[in-house]
Amino acid sequence: QVQLVESGGGLVQPGGSLRLSCAASGGIFSIYDMGWYRQAPGKQRELVAAIDSGGTITYADSVKGRFTISRDNAKNTVVLQMNSLKFEDTAVYYCKARRLLLGRNYDSWGQGAQVTVSS
């Protein structure tokens, strides 16, 4: 299973930007479908953005036009660039790697990175 470590969270004012990175190790990164999820206090974890092994990208409606996901298979990293941040973007952000093997999905999660949007 691949191991994931997020970095880049922090405190930012509304309208500001943050860049989250997820570094992967222990697997063949290019075959994994990667995603960023977030979980706010009292809420369920939700998908923010995903990029599969073929480069197809999906965004939650709430972040379209503000967030950008990208991956660098040579560096084993996936990045979430977050612009025009809003109060409601405050959450713990998690990186996830998914691999399909013999008809079954195998998921690995990072430890999470806190993003706080506050004035």
Steps between C-alpha positions, in 0.01 A plus 500: 500500500620848421571739786381861475616814678319833460658840548417864443199559721463806719307815582395736223265794466192483276599552140847366560679197359660183630677216330471147635744230399477126545817295473466130431745221568506124497307441181488562128344844524395527135248215524308656788191712474557796731256722682470778754222478755406724789312469823365794693397468867170320530485416132574197288815471299443621144683486171664827400691404187632187335741413223517145376796310360408613149482866598122539507403765754186544707408789730229551756262772385589708804864538392474516121684800363689552827696181561736318267626145540811374326738209524866447421569130451875560482495656848225276644297799606150636463431866564184691582527871424226685685416858404226740606458311824177538694406447863320181401821350363622458857558129560758229537613404150597142427684347208383162377652248263286230345613197311279247327642150527320181399166676507545650846585857602786558743509844665779674687452826693734766623491639853324821400590867481304772676381791288344789687348797323447782745521877518 
